């Protein structure tokens, strides 16, 4: 599980949904949550390694949550590769199919983009 400490910037209700804008690691994140939800100012953004999408730096992803990162390391398995990404002074992990990683020549120390859909982020209040 990836965990980023964040600060809520805005919450916009729309029917049963909340559009939450938060800041983590000096980057803006968009999150869709179900109302009613009471959130403290400080939260954690949680998302699974399997929900992190990777792309080449020259890709044009149409998503609100697209960030640059460096590949700090790769643990290669038969089916999946575990990719460690440097982001905002910290790190997070993505799991990608080994066949896709090989087809796109994914390697350590390369610069890539990563993305997480607003619906795949869970908000957790800090204890």
N, C-alpha and C positions, 0 to 999 in steps of 0.2 A: 504494500500500500504506500503510495506517495502522500506525503503530508507537507503542506506549506502553511506557515503562519501568515495570517492576512488581517487586514483592517477593512471593515465594511465602509464603503464610500457613499453608496446610494441604494435604496430599495424602492422599486417602482411596482406597485400592485397592478395586476391586470386580471380581473375575475378571480379565478382560483390559483393563478400563478403569481409568482414574484420574480421580477427581473432584478437580480442583485449584482451590483458592481463592487468588486473588492480589489485591493492592492496587496500583492505579495511579491517579494523579491524585486521591488521597483518596477513591477509590471501590472497592468490592469487585467483583471479576469472578469468574465461575464458568466453568471450562474443562473440557471432557471430552477426555482424551488416551488414547492406546493405551499399555498397559504392555508391556514394561518401558521405563521412561523415567527417566533420572537427571537431575535438575534442580538447578542451583545456586539459591541463595537469591534472587539478582537475575536477572531474565529480561526479555525484551521480549515484549509481546503484539503479534502481527501479524495483521491481517485486511484483506481486500479492501474497497475502496470500494463495490463492488456488493453486499456482504453486510451493509452497514449499513442497517437499517430505520428509517424516520422515522415519527413519529406526532404527532398533536396533543397538547397538554399535558393535556387532559381525558380521554385514552384510558386504558383499563385493560388494559395489556399483561401477560400472564401469562408472564413470562420473568424469569430471575434477573439478566439484564444489561440493565436499563432505566435511562437517565440523562437528566437535563435538560441542555439545551444552548441556546445562542443561535446563530441563523443569522448568521454574520459576512459572508457574501457568496455570490452565486450567479452562476455562469457558465452562461448559457443556450445550449444547443445545440438543434438541430432534433429530435433523438431523446432525448437525455439532458440533464439539468441537473446540473452539478457544484456541490454544496452544501458550503461551508466552514462548519464548526461550531466554536464556541468551547467548549472542555471542559477543566476542571481547569487553567486557566492556559496551556493549549496549544491545539492545534487538530487536527482530523481532517476527513476528506472523505467524503461520501456521494454516490453516483451514483443519481439517481432518473429514472424515465421522465418526460419533459417533459409528456406528457399528464396524468399523475397530479399532478405539481407544480402545473400550471395549474388542474386541477380542485379542488385543495385550497387554492388561493390562497397557495402558499408564497412568502414574500417575505423579504428581508433584514431583520435586526433583530428577527425574530419569535422567540419562545421555543417550543421544541419538545422532544419526547422522541426519543431514539435508542436503538436496541437492536442487539445482536449475539448470535447464538445461541452457546451454549457449544461447539458442534461446529465453528464457523467460525473459532475463534481458534487460531493456531499459536503455540507457545511456542518461544522462541529464547534460549539462554543468552547472557549478555553475554560478549564476547571480552576 
